[in-house]
Amino acid sequence: MSDEGMHDPLGERYGLAGVRDLGEYAEALARLLERGRREQCVALMSEAEAYAAAELLGQFAQQDPLGGLNRLAASLASRLYSRLGA
């Protein structure tokens, strides 16, 4: 992907730099999610922010349920809802 945001130091740090298309981006994000499950958790957002993020991810996931990024969004939404106790 040619987006400048994909080539920043954070993108390199998290393995997102150099992806060529949305499929590779979805795969890289899925690997990052797996890595995140093994790392120690730290609260980064409020409960209200987490709920809003889960709602938005869920809405995005419903647009194309079979798309790679959409499936990832569904997985993230599910994890957020689970952590929120919803």
PDB file with one MODEL, atoms N, CA, C and O in Angstrom:
MODEL        1
ATOM      1  N   MET A   1       0.849  -1.158   0.000  1.00  0.00           N
ATOM      2  CA  MET A   1       0.000   0.000   0.000  1.00  0.00           C
ATOM      3  C   MET A   1       0.900   1.228   0.000  1.00  0.00           C
ATOM      4  O   MET A   1       1.911   1.260   0.702  1.00  0.00           O
ATOM      5  N   SER A   2       0.545   2.213  -0.766  1.00  0.00           N
ATOM      6  CA  SER A   2       1.413   3.364  -0.927  1.00  0.00           C
ATOM      7  C   SER A   2       1.119   4.487   0.053  1.00  0.00           C
ATOM      8  O   SER A   2       1.757   5.537  -0.023  1.00  0.00           O
ATOM      9  N   ASP A   3       0.199   4.308   0.948  1.00  0.00           N
ATOM     10  CA  ASP A   3      -0.145   5.327   1.924  1.00  0.00           C
ATOM     11  C   ASP A   3       1.063   5.643   2.796  1.00  0.00           C
ATOM     12  O   ASP A   3       1.746   4.736   3.273  1.00  0.00           O
ATOM     13  N   GLU A   4       1.328   6.941   3.004  1.00  0.00           N
ATOM     14  CA  GLU A   4       2.477   7.351   3.801  1.00  0.00           C
ATOM     15  C   GLU A   4       2.416   6.806   5.213  1.00  0.00           C
ATOM     16  O   GLU A   4       3.454   6.529   5.812  1.00  0.00           O
ATOM     17  N   GLY A   5       1.231   6.650   5.749  1.00  0.00           N
ATOM     18  CA  GLY A   5       1.081   6.133   7.102  1.00  0.00           C
ATOM     19  C   GLY A   5       1.604   4.727   7.269  1.00  0.00           C
ATOM     20  O   GLY A   5       1.900   4.303   8.385  1.00  0.00           O
ATOM     21  N   MET A   6       1.722   3.999   6.175  1.00  0.00           N
ATOM     22  CA  MET A   6       2.199   2.625   6.237  1.00  0.00           C
ATOM     23  C   MET A   6       3.720   2.565   6.360  1.00  0.00           C
ATOM     24  O   MET A   6       4.267   1.496   6.631  1.00  0.00           O
ATOM     25  N   HIS A   7       4.408   3.678   6.168  1.00  0.00           N
ATOM     26  CA  HIS A   7       5.865   3.671   6.161  1.00  0.00           C
ATOM     27  C   HIS A   7       6.449   4.469   7.319  1.00  0.00           C
ATOM     28  O   HIS A   7       7.616   4.859   7.267  1.00  0.00           O
ATOM     29  N   ASP A   8       5.675   4.715   8.347  1.00  0.00           N
ATOM     30  CA  ASP A   8       6.173   5.451   9.496  1.00  0.00           C
ATOM     31  C   ASP A   8       6.891   4.496  10.449  1.00  0.00           C
ATOM     32  O   ASP A   8       6.766   3.280  10.309  1.00  0.00           O
ATOM     33  N   PRO A   9       7.639   5.026  11.412  1.00  0.00           N
ATOM     34  CA  PRO A   9       8.346   4.160  12.356  1.00  0.00           C
ATOM     35  C   PRO A   9       7.426   3.207  13.114  1.00  0.00           C
ATOM     36  O   PRO A   9       7.822   2.077  13.401  1.00  0.00           O
ATOM     37  N   LEU A  10       6.207   3.635  13.444  1.00  0.00           N
ATOM     38  CA  LEU A  10       5.284   2.721  14.117  1.00  0.00           C
ATOM     39  C   LEU A  10       4.906   1.568  13.204  1.00  0.00           C
ATOM     40  O   LEU A  10       4.802   0.425  13.651  1.00  0.00           O
ATOM     41  N   GLY A  11       4.699   1.864  11.922  1.00  0.00           N
ATOM     42  CA  GLY A  11       4.396   0.803  10.970  1.00  0.00           C
ATOM     43  C   GLY A  11       5.514  -0.218  10.899  1.00  0.00           C
ATOM     44  O   GLY A  11       5.262  -1.421  10.817  1.00  0.00           O
ATOM     45  N   GLU A  12       6.746   0.259  10.929  1.00  0.00           N
ATOM     46  CA  GLU A  12       7.892  -0.656  10.931  1.00  0.00           C
ATOM     47  C   GLU A  12       7.947  -1.441  12.238  1.00  0.00           C
ATOM     48  O   GLU A  12       8.193  -2.647  12.242  1.00  0.00           O
ATOM     49  N   ARG A  13       7.715  -0.741  13.341  1.00  0.00           N
ATOM     50  CA  ARG A  13       7.764  -1.386  14.658  1.00  0.00           C
ATOM     51  C   ARG A  13       6.745  -2.512  14.773  1.00  0.00           C
ATOM     52  O   ARG A  13       7.020  -3.545  15.382  1.00  0.00           O
ATOM     53  N   TYR A  14       5.577  -2.312  14.191  1.00  0.00           N
ATOM     54  CA  TYR A  14       4.509  -3.299  14.311  1.00  0.00           C
ATOM     55  C   TYR A  14       4.340  -4.191  13.090  1.00  0.00           C
ATOM     56  O   TYR A  14       3.343  -4.904  12.983  1.00  0.00           O
ATOM     57  N   GLY A  15       5.290  -4.164  12.175  1.00  0.00           N
ATOM     58  CA  GLY A  15       5.270  -5.071  11.036  1.00  0.00           C
ATOM     59  C   GLY A  15       4.277  -4.707   9.952  1.00  0.00           C
ATOM     60  O   GLY A  15       3.849  -5.577   9.194  1.00  0.00           O
ATOM     61  N   LEU A  16       3.899  -3.432   9.858  1.00  0.00           N
ATOM     62  CA  LEU A  16       2.919  -3.022   8.854  1.00  0.00           C
ATOM     63  C   LEU A  16       3.567  -2.311   7.668  1.00  0.00           C
ATOM     64  O   LEU A  16       2.901  -2.048   6.667  1.00  0.00           O
ATOM     65  N   ALA A  17       4.848  -2.002   7.772  1.00  0.00           N
ATOM     66  CA  ALA A  17       5.535  -1.323   6.672  1.00  0.00           C
ATOM     67  C   ALA A  17       5.776  -2.316   5.538  1.00  0.00           C
ATOM     68  O   ALA A  17       6.064  -3.489   5.776  1.00  0.00           O
ATOM     69  N   GLY A  18       5.655  -1.838   4.319  1.00  0.00           N
ATOM     70  CA  GLY A  18       5.967  -2.656   3.157  1.00  0.00           C
ATOM     71  C   GLY A  18       4.857  -3.559   2.667  1.00  0.00           C
ATOM     72  O   GLY A  18       5.081  -4.344   1.745  1.00  0.00           O
ATOM     73  N   VAL A  19       3.665  -3.480   3.246  1.00  0.00           N
ATOM     74  CA  VAL A  19       2.566  -4.295   2.725  1.00  0.00           C
ATOM     75  C   VAL A  19       2.137  -3.737   1.373  1.00  0.00           C
ATOM     76  O   VAL A  19       2.166  -2.526   1.154  1.00  0.00           O
ATOM     77  N   ARG A  20       1.740  -4.628   0.470  1.00  0.00           N
ATOM     78  CA  ARG A  20       1.445  -4.207  -0.901  1.00  0.00           C
ATOM     79  C   ARG A  20      -0.027  -4.023  -1.202  1.00  0.00           C
ATOM     80  O   ARG A  20      -0.381  -3.297  -2.131  1.00  0.00           O
ATOM     81  N   ASP A  21      -0.892  -4.665  -0.436  1.00  0.00           N
ATOM     82  CA  ASP A  21      -2.328  -4.551  -0.726  1.00  0.00           C
ATOM     83  C   ASP A  21      -3.135  -4.808   0.539  1.00  0.00           C
ATOM     84  O   ASP A  21      -2.574  -5.107   1.593  1.00  0.00           O
ATOM     85  N   LEU A  22      -4.448  -4.691   0.427  1.00  0.00           N
ATOM     86  CA  LEU A  22      -5.312  -4.864   1.597  1.00  0.00           C
ATOM     87  C   LEU A  22      -5.232  -6.273   2.180  1.00  0.00           C
ATOM     88  O   LEU A  22      -5.351  -6.453   3.392  1.00  0.00           O
ATOM     89  N   GLY A  23      -5.031  -7.266   1.323  1.00  0.00           N
ATOM     90  CA  GLY A  23      -4.911  -8.640   1.807  1.00  0.00           C
ATOM     91  C   GLY A  23      -3.705  -8.807   2.715  1.00  0.00           C
ATOM     92  O   GLY A  23      -3.808  -9.391   3.794  1.00  0.00           O
ATOM     93  N   GLU A  24      -2.558  -8.291   2.276  1.00  0.00           N
ATOM     94  CA  GLU A  24      -1.353  -8.362   3.101  1.00  0.00           C
ATOM     95  C   GLU A  24      -1.512  -7.539   4.374  1.00  0.00           C
ATOM     96  O   GLU A  24      -1.029  -7.927   5.437  1.00  0.00           O
ATOM     97  N   TYR A  25      -2.190  -6.406   4.259  1.00  0.00           N
ATOM     98  CA  TYR A  25      -2.421  -5.549   5.426  1.00  0.00           C
ATOM     99  C   TYR A  25      -3.269  -6.288   6.456  1.00  0.00           C
ATOM    100  O   TYR A  25      -2.966  -6.253   7.648  1.00  0.00           O
ATOM    101  N   ALA A  26      -4.325  -6.953   6.003  1.00  0.00           N
ATOM    102  CA  ALA A  26      -5.176  -7.724   6.915  1.00  0.00           C
ATOM    103  C   ALA A  26      -4.384  -8.841   7.580  1.00  0.00           C
ATOM    104  O   ALA A  26      -4.546  -9.090   8.774  1.00  0.00           O
ATOM    105  N   GLU A  27      -3.524  -9.518   6.814  1.00  0.00           N
ATOM    106  CA  GLU A  27      -2.695 -10.586   7.386  1.00  0.00           C
ATOM    107  C   GLU A  27      -1.722 -10.028   8.422  1.00  0.00           C
ATOM    108  O   GLU A  27      -1.539 -10.619   9.486  1.00  0.00           O
ATOM    109  N   ALA A  28      -1.100  -8.894   8.111  1.00  0.00           N
ATOM    110  CA  ALA A  28      -0.161  -8.272   9.050  1.00  0.00           C
ATOM    111  C   ALA A  28      -0.876  -7.844  10.335  1.00  0.00           C
ATOM    112  O   ALA A  28      -0.340  -8.012  11.431  1.00  0.00           O
ATOM    113  N   LEU A  29      -2.087  -7.292  10.201  1.00  0.00           N
ATOM    114  CA  LEU A  29      -2.851  -6.903  11.380  1.00  0.00           C
ATOM    115  C   LEU A  29      -3.256  -8.121  12.202  1.00  0.00           C
ATOM    116  O   LEU A  29      -3.254  -8.070  13.432  1.00  0.00           O
ATOM    117  N   ALA A  30      -3.602  -9.216  11.530  1.00  0.00           N
ATOM    118  CA  ALA A  30      -3.967 -10.440  12.245  1.00  0.00           C
ATOM    119  C   ALA A  30      -2.771 -10.973  13.036  1.00  0.00           C
ATOM    120  O   ALA A  30      -2.928 -11.420  14.172  1.00  0.00           O
ATOM    121  N   ARG A  31      -1.572 -10.929  12.436  1.00  0.00           N
ATOM    122  CA  ARG A  31      -0.366 -11.357  13.157  1.00  0.00           C
ATOM    123  C   ARG A  31      -0.112 -10.449  14.356  1.00  0.00           C
ATOM    124  O   ARG A  31       0.264 -10.918  15.431  1.00  0.00           O
ATOM    125  N   LEU A  32      -0.319  -9.149  14.164  1.00  0.00           N
ATOM    126  CA  LEU A  32      -0.130  -8.195  15.255  1.00  0.00           C
ATOM    127  C   LEU A  32      -1.128  -8.454  16.377  1.00  0.00           C
ATOM    128  O   LEU A  32      -0.775  -8.352  17.552  1.00  0.00           O
ATOM    129  N   LEU A  33      -2.359  -8.784  16.034  1.00  0.00           N
ATOM    130  CA  LEU A  33      -3.374  -9.104  17.030  1.00  0.00           C
ATOM    131  C   LEU A  33      -2.967 -10.333  17.838  1.00  0.00           C
ATOM    132  O   LEU A  33      -3.109 -10.352  19.061  1.00  0.00           O
ATOM    133  N   GLU A  34      -2.457 -11.365  17.148  1.00  0.00           N
ATOM    134  CA  GLU A  34      -1.990 -12.565  17.851  1.00  0.00           C
ATOM    135  C   GLU A  34      -0.848 -12.223  18.796  1.00  0.00           C
ATOM    136  O   GLU A  34      -0.800 -12.719  19.921  1.00  0.00           O
ATOM    137  N   ARG A  35       0.069 -11.378  18.344  1.00  0.00           N
ATOM    138  CA  ARG A  35       1.186 -10.950  19.190  1.00  0.00           C
ATOM    139  C   ARG A  35       0.651 -10.201  20.404  1.00  0.00           C
ATOM    140  O   ARG A  35       1.140 -10.393  21.517  1.00  0.00           O
ATOM    141  N   GLY A  36      -0.345  -9.354  20.198  1.00  0.00           N
ATOM    142  CA  GLY A  36      -0.923  -8.580  21.292  1.00  0.00           C
ATOM    143  C   GLY A  36      -1.595  -9.437  22.341  1.00  0.00           C
ATOM    144  O   GLY A  36      -1.646  -9.062  23.512  1.00  0.00           O
ATOM    145  N   ARG A  37      -2.109 -10.580  21.937  1.00  0.00           N
ATOM    146  CA  ARG A  37      -2.758 -11.482  22.905  1.00  0.00           C
ATOM    147  C   ARG A  37      -1.755 -12.078  23.872  1.00  0.00           C
ATOM    148  O   ARG A  37      -2.124 -12.499  24.968  1.00  0.00           O
ATOM    149  N   ARG A  38      -0.491 -12.118  23.479  1.00  0.00           N
ATOM    150  CA  ARG A  38       0.547 -12.703  24.333  1.00  0.00           C
ATOM    151  C   ARG A  38       1.223 -11.657  25.212  1.00  0.00           C
ATOM    152  O   ARG A  38       1.967 -12.015  26.125  1.00  0.00           O
ATOM    153  N   GLU A  39       0.983 -10.380  24.958  1.00  0.00           N
ATOM    154  CA  GLU A  39       1.641  -9.320  25.715  1.00  0.00           C
ATOM    155  C   GLU A  39       0.794  -8.902  26.916  1.00  0.00           C
ATOM    156  O   GLU A  39      -0.415  -9.129  26.957  1.00  0.00           O
ATOM    157  N   GLN A  40       1.455  -8.292  27.878  1.00  0.00           N
ATOM    158  CA  GLN A  40       0.768  -7.823  29.077  1.00  0.00           C
ATOM    159  C   GLN A  40      -0.228  -6.721  28.711  1.00  0.00           C
ATOM    160  O   GLN A  40       0.072  -5.855  27.888  1.00  0.00           O
ATOM    161  N   CYS A  41      -1.403  -6.759  29.322  1.00  0.00           N
ATOM    162  CA  CYS A  41      -2.456  -5.780  29.033  1.00  0.00           C
ATOM    163  C   CYS A  41      -2.289  -4.527  29.887  1.00  0.00           C
ATOM    164  O   CYS A  41      -1.936  -4.595  31.064  1.00  0.00           O
ATOM    165  N   VAL A  42      -2.552  -3.391  29.265  1.00  0.00           N
ATOM    166  CA  VAL A  42      -2.546  -2.105  29.949  1.00  0.00           C
ATOM    167  C   VAL A  42      -3.765  -1.347  29.439  1.00  0.00           C
ATOM    168  O   VAL A  42      -4.028  -1.327  28.237  1.00  0.00           O
ATOM    169  N   ALA A  43      -4.510  -0.724  30.347  1.00  0.00           N
ATOM    170  CA  ALA A  43      -5.686   0.041  29.932  1.00  0.00           C
ATOM    171  C   ALA A  43      -5.242   1.254  29.123  1.00  0.00           C
ATOM    172  O   ALA A  43      -4.455   2.074  29.598  1.00  0.00           O
ATOM    173  N   LEU A  44      -5.747   1.363  27.908  1.00  0.00           N
ATOM    174  CA  LEU A  44      -5.380   2.464  27.024  1.00  0.00           C
ATOM    175  C   LEU A  44      -6.530   3.405  26.734  1.00  0.00           C
ATOM    176  O   LEU A  44      -6.323   4.512  26.238  1.00  0.00           O
ATOM    177  N   MET A  45      -7.743   2.970  27.041  1.00  0.00           N
ATOM    178  CA  MET A  45      -8.901   3.810  26.769  1.00  0.00           C
ATOM    179  C   MET A  45      -9.977   3.562  27.811  1.00  0.00           C
ATOM    180  O   MET A  45      -9.970   2.558  28.523  1.00  0.00           O
ATOM    181  N   SER A  46     -10.886   4.497  27.876  1.00  0.00           N
ATOM    182  CA  SER A  46     -11.979   4.365  28.839  1.00  0.00           C
ATOM    183  C   SER A  46     -12.990   3.332  28.350  1.00  0.00           C
ATOM    184  O   SER A  46     -12.954   2.904  27.197  1.00  0.00           O
ATOM    185  N   GLU A  47     -13.879   2.948  29.236  1.00  0.00           N
ATOM    186  CA  GLU A  47     -14.928   2.000  28.871  1.00  0.00           C
ATOM    187  C   GLU A  47     -15.811   2.570  27.761  1.00  0.00           C
ATOM    188  O   GLU A  47     -16.194   1.851  26.838  1.00  0.00           O
ATOM    189  N   ALA A  48     -16.131   3.855  27.853  1.00  0.00           N
ATOM    190  CA  ALA A  48     -16.972   4.485  26.829  1.00  0.00           C
ATOM    191  C   ALA A  48     -16.268   4.484  25.476  1.00  0.00           C
ATOM    192  O   ALA A  48     -16.901   4.228  24.452  1.00  0.00           O
ATOM    193  N   GLU A  49     -14.963   4.767  25.461  1.00  0.00           N
ATOM    194  CA  GLU A  49     -14.211   4.750  24.201  1.00  0.00           C
ATOM    195  C   GLU A  49     -14.150   3.333  23.622  1.00  0.00           C
ATOM    196  O   GLU A  49     -14.277   3.146  22.412  1.00  0.00           O
ATOM    197  N   ALA A  50     -13.959   2.353  24.480  1.00  0.00           N
ATOM    198  CA  ALA A  50     -13.900   0.971  24.025  1.00  0.00           C
ATOM    199  C   ALA A  50     -15.239   0.541  23.425  1.00  0.00           C
ATOM    200  O   ALA A  50     -15.277  -0.133  22.395  1.00  0.00           O
ATOM    201  N   TYR A  51     -16.332   0.934  24.075  1.00  0.00           N
ATOM    202  CA  TYR A  51     -17.657   0.579  23.556  1.00  0.00           C
ATOM    203  C   TYR A  51     -17.890   1.236  22.195  1.00  0.00           C
ATOM    204  O   TYR A  51     -18.394   0.591  21.274  1.00  0.00           O
ATOM    205  N   ALA A  52     -17.527   2.514  22.063  1.00  0.00           N
ATOM    206  CA  ALA A  52     -17.696   3.210  20.786  1.00  0.00           C
ATOM    207  C   ALA A  52     -16.854   2.547  19.697  1.00  0.00           C
ATOM    208  O   ALA A  52     -17.311   2.378  18.566  1.00  0.00           O
ATOM    209  N   ALA A  53     -15.627   2.176  20.043  1.00  0.00           N
ATOM    210  CA  ALA A  53     -14.755   1.517  19.067  1.00  0.00           C
ATOM    211  C   ALA A  53     -15.346   0.172  18.642  1.00  0.00           C
ATOM    212  O   ALA A  53     -15.323  -0.174  17.460  1.00  0.00           O
ATOM    213  N   ALA A  54     -15.872  -0.579  19.600  1.00  0.00           N
ATOM    214  CA  ALA A  54     -16.476  -1.874  19.283  1.00  0.00           C
ATOM    215  C   ALA A  54     -17.678  -1.703  18.362  1.00  0.00           C
ATOM    216  O   ALA A  54     -17.860  -2.477  17.422  1.00  0.00           O
ATOM    217  N   GLU A  55     -18.492  -0.699  18.631  1.00  0.00           N
ATOM    218  CA  GLU A  55     -19.658  -0.437  17.778  1.00  0.00           C
ATOM    219  C   GLU A  55     -19.221  -0.112  16.344  1.00  0.00           C
ATOM    220  O   GLU A  55     -19.773  -0.652  15.385  1.00  0.00           O
ATOM    221  N   LEU A  56     -18.233   0.767  16.208  1.00  0.00           N
ATOM    222  CA  LEU A  56     -17.763   1.145  14.873  1.00  0.00           C
ATOM    223  C   LEU A  56     -17.123  -0.034  14.139  1.00  0.00           C
ATOM    224  O   LEU A  56     -17.349  -0.222  12.943  1.00  0.00           O
ATOM    225  N   LEU A  57     -16.333  -0.818  14.849  1.00  0.00           N
ATOM    226  CA  LEU A  57     -15.731  -2.002  14.231  1.00  0.00           C
ATOM    227  C   LEU A  57     -16.802  -2.992  13.794  1.00  0.00           C
ATOM    228  O   LEU A  57     -16.707  -3.583  12.719  1.00  0.00           O
ATOM    229  N   GLY A  58     -17.817  -3.170  14.627  1.00  0.00           N
ATOM    230  CA  GLY A  58     -18.905  -4.081  14.284  1.00  0.00           C
ATOM    231  C   GLY A  58     -19.668  -3.621  13.058  1.00  0.00           C
ATOM    232  O   GLY A  58     -20.027  -4.436  12.207  1.00  0.00           O
ATOM    233  N   GLN A  59     -19.920  -2.323  12.959  1.00  0.00           N
ATOM    234  CA  GLN A  59     -20.617  -1.789  11.788  1.00  0.00           C
ATOM    235  C   GLN A  59     -19.776  -1.975  10.526  1.00  0.00           C
ATOM    236  O   GLN A  59     -20.307  -2.325   9.472  1.00  0.00           O
ATOM    237  N   PHE A  60     -18.465  -1.741  10.629  1.00  0.00           N
ATOM    238  CA  PHE A  60     -17.580  -1.939   9.489  1.00  0.00           C
ATOM    239  C   PHE A  60     -17.564  -3.403   9.068  1.00  0.00           C
ATOM    240  O   PHE A  60     -17.591  -3.716   7.878  1.00  0.00           O
ATOM    241  N   ALA A  61     -17.519  -4.296  10.050  1.00  0.00           N
ATOM    242  CA  ALA A  61     -17.471  -5.731   9.759  1.00  0.00           C
ATOM    243  C   ALA A  61     -18.702  -6.193   8.990  1.00  0.00           C
ATOM    244  O   ALA A  61     -18.612  -7.109   8.173  1.00  0.00           O
ATOM    245  N   GLN A  62     -19.838  -5.576   9.241  1.00  0.00           N
ATOM    246  CA  GLN A  62     -21.075  -5.988   8.590  1.00  0.00           C
ATOM    247  C   GLN A  62     -21.160  -5.554   7.129  1.00  0.00           C
ATOM    248  O   GLN A  62     -21.988  -6.070   6.378  1.00  0.00           O
ATOM    249  N   GLN A  63     -20.312  -4.610   6.720  1.00  0.00           N
ATOM    250  CA  GLN A  63     -20.353  -4.122   5.334  1.00  0.00           C
ATOM    251  C   GLN A  63     -19.979  -5.210   4.335  1.00  0.00           C
ATOM    252  O   GLN A  63     -20.585  -5.302   3.267  1.00  0.00           O
ATOM    253  N   ASP A  64     -18.991  -6.030   4.667  1.00  0.00           N
ATOM    254  CA  ASP A  64     -18.538  -7.120   3.800  1.00  0.00           C
ATOM    255  C   ASP A  64     -18.013  -8.232   4.703  1.00  0.00           C
ATOM    256  O   ASP A  64     -16.806  -8.330   4.925  1.00  0.00           O
ATOM    257  N   PRO A  65     -18.905  -9.068   5.224  1.00  0.00           N
ATOM    258  CA  PRO A  65     -18.508 -10.066   6.220  1.00  0.00           C
ATOM    259  C   PRO A  65     -17.399 -11.015   5.773  1.00  0.00           C
ATOM    260  O   PRO A  65     -16.727 -11.603   6.620  1.00  0.00           O
ATOM    261  N   LEU A  66     -17.191 -11.179   4.480  1.00  0.00           N
ATOM    262  CA  LEU A  66     -16.172 -12.111   4.009  1.00  0.00           C
ATOM    263  C   LEU A  66     -14.829 -11.443   3.742  1.00  0.00           C
ATOM    264  O   LEU A  66     -13.844 -12.141   3.498  1.00  0.00           O
ATOM    265  N   GLY A  67     -14.759 -10.119   3.780  1.00  0.00           N
ATOM    266  CA  GLY A  67     -13.503  -9.412   3.537  1.00  0.00           C
ATOM    267  C   GLY A  67     -12.527  -9.608   4.684  1.00  0.00           C
ATOM    268  O   GLY A  67     -12.933  -9.731   5.839  1.00  0.00           O
ATOM    269  N   GLY A  68     -11.235  -9.636   4.363  1.00  0.00           N
ATOM    270  CA  GLY A  68     -10.205  -9.869   5.372  1.00  0.00           C
ATOM    271  C   GLY A  68     -10.203  -8.827   6.471  1.00  0.00           C
ATOM    272  O   GLY A  68     -10.171  -9.178   7.651  1.00  0.00           O
ATOM    273  N   LEU A  69     -10.236  -7.547   6.108  1.00  0.00           N
ATOM    274  CA  LEU A  69     -10.245  -6.490   7.117  1.00  0.00           C
ATOM    275  C   LEU A  69     -11.551  -6.500   7.903  1.00  0.00           C
ATOM    276  O   LEU A  69     -11.571  -6.176   9.091  1.00  0.00           O
ATOM    277  N   ASN A  70     -12.630  -6.869   7.243  1.00  0.00           N
ATOM    278  CA  ASN A  70     -13.924  -6.911   7.911  1.00  0.00           C
ATOM    279  C   ASN A  70     -13.971  -8.037   8.946  1.00  0.00           C
ATOM    280  O   ASN A  70     -14.529  -7.864  10.029  1.00  0.00           O
ATOM    281  N   ARG A  71     -13.390  -9.174   8.615  1.00  0.00           N
ATOM    282  CA  ARG A  71     -13.326 -10.277   9.583  1.00  0.00           C
ATOM    283  C   ARG A  71     -12.456  -9.895  10.768  1.00  0.00           C
ATOM    284  O   ARG A  71     -12.771 -10.231  11.910  1.00  0.00           O
ATOM    285  N   LEU A  72     -11.363  -9.194  10.498  1.00  0.00           N
ATOM    286  CA  LEU A  72     -10.505  -8.724  11.574  1.00  0.00           C
ATOM    287  C   LEU A  72     -11.253  -7.728  12.457  1.00  0.00           C
ATOM    288  O   LEU A  72     -11.143  -7.774  13.682  1.00  0.00           O
ATOM    289  N   ALA A  73     -12.012  -6.830  11.832  1.00  0.00           N
ATOM    290  CA  ALA A  73     -12.813  -5.864  12.592  1.00  0.00           C
ATOM    291  C   ALA A  73     -13.822  -6.594  13.469  1.00  0.00           C
ATOM    292  O   ALA A  73     -14.036  -6.209  14.619  1.00  0.00           O
ATOM    293  N   ALA A  74     -14.442  -7.641  12.940  1.00  0.00           N
ATOM    294  CA  ALA A  74     -15.408  -8.418  13.728  1.00  0.00           C
ATOM    295  C   ALA A  74     -14.727  -9.071  14.921  1.00  0.00           C
ATOM    296  O   ALA A  74     -15.277  -9.096  16.022  1.00  0.00           O
ATOM    297  N   SER A  75     -13.531  -9.597  14.700  1.00  0.00           N
ATOM    298  CA  SER A  75     -12.791 -10.233  15.790  1.00  0.00           C
ATOM    299  C   SER A  75     -12.432  -9.221  16.873  1.00  0.00           C
ATOM    300  O   SER A  75     -12.565  -9.504  18.064  1.00  0.00           O
ATOM    301  N   LEU A  76     -11.979  -8.049  16.459  1.00  0.00           N
ATOM    302  CA  LEU A  76     -11.626  -7.013  17.432  1.00  0.00           C
ATOM    303  C   LEU A  76     -12.857  -6.530  18.188  1.00  0.00           C
ATOM    304  O   LEU A  76     -12.805  -6.328  19.401  1.00  0.00           O
ATOM    305  N   ALA A  77     -13.963  -6.344  17.471  1.00  0.00           N
ATOM    306  CA  ALA A  77     -15.199  -5.915  18.130  1.00  0.00           C
ATOM    307  C   ALA A  77     -15.629  -6.946  19.168  1.00  0.00           C
ATOM    308  O   ALA A  77     -16.032  -6.596  20.277  1.00  0.00           O
ATOM    309  N   SER A  78     -15.540  -8.210  18.797  1.00  0.00           N
ATOM    310  CA  SER A  78     -15.917  -9.278  19.715  1.00  0.00           C
ATOM    311  C   SER A  78     -15.044  -9.273  20.971  1.00  0.00           C
ATOM    312  O   SER A  78     -15.546  -9.434  22.084  1.00  0.00           O
ATOM    313  N   ARG A  79     -13.740  -9.087  20.786  1.00  0.00           N
ATOM    314  CA  ARG A  79     -12.840  -9.042  21.934  1.00  0.00           C
ATOM    315  C   ARG A  79     -13.135  -7.845  22.839  1.00  0.00           C
ATOM    316  O   ARG A  79     -13.101  -7.962  24.064  1.00  0.00           O
ATOM    317  N   LEU A  80     -13.425  -6.696  22.227  1.00  0.00           N
ATOM    318  CA  LEU A  80     -13.757  -5.523  23.030  1.00  0.00           C
ATOM    319  C   LEU A  80     -15.040  -5.745  23.816  1.00  0.00           C
ATOM    320  O   LEU A  80     -15.098  -5.465  25.013  1.00  0.00           O
ATOM    321  N   TYR A  81     -16.076  -6.254  23.135  1.00  0.00           N
ATOM    322  CA  TYR A  81     -17.333  -6.519  23.839  1.00  0.00           C
ATOM    323  C   TYR A  81     -17.114  -7.509  24.980  1.00  0.00           C
ATOM    324  O   TYR A  81     -17.675  -7.349  26.064  1.00  0.00           O
ATOM    325  N   SER A  82     -16.301  -8.522  24.734  1.00  0.00           N
ATOM    326  CA  SER A  82     -16.022  -9.513  25.764  1.00  0.00           C
ATOM    327  C   SER A  82     -15.353  -8.881  26.971  1.00  0.00           C
ATOM    328  O   SER A  82     -15.706  -9.173  28.113  1.00  0.00           O
ATOM    329  N   ARG A  83     -14.396  -8.022  26.714  1.00  0.00           N
ATOM    330  CA  ARG A  83     -13.697  -7.349  27.823  1.00  0.00           C
ATOM    331  C   ARG A  83     -14.621  -6.387  28.558  1.00  0.00           C
ATOM    332  O   ARG A  83     -14.449  -6.140  29.752  1.00  0.00           O
ATOM    333  N   LEU A  84     -15.601  -5.844  27.843  1.00  0.00           N
ATOM    334  CA  LEU A  84     -16.550  -4.924  28.467  1.00  0.00           C
ATOM    335  C   LEU A  84     -17.641  -5.671  29.229  1.00  0.00           C
ATOM    336  O   LEU A  84     -18.411  -5.067  29.976  1.00  0.00           O
ATOM    337  N   GLY A  85     -17.700  -6.979  29.037  1.00  0.00           N
ATOM    338  CA  GLY A  85     -18.714  -7.767  29.703  1.00  0.00           C
ATOM    339  C   GLY A  85     -20.060  -7.720  29.008  1.00  0.00           C
ATOM    340  O   GLY A  85     -21.088  -8.033  29.608  1.00  0.00           O
ATOM    341  N   ALA A  86     -20.051  -7.326  27.736  1.00  0.00           N
ATOM    342  CA  ALA A  86     -21.298  -7.234  26.978  1.00  0.00           C
ATOM    343  C   ALA A  86     -21.641  -8.565  26.335  1.00  0.00           C
ATOM    344  O   ALA A  86     -22.660  -8.678  25.654  1.00  0.00           O
TER     345      ALA A  86
ENDMDL
END
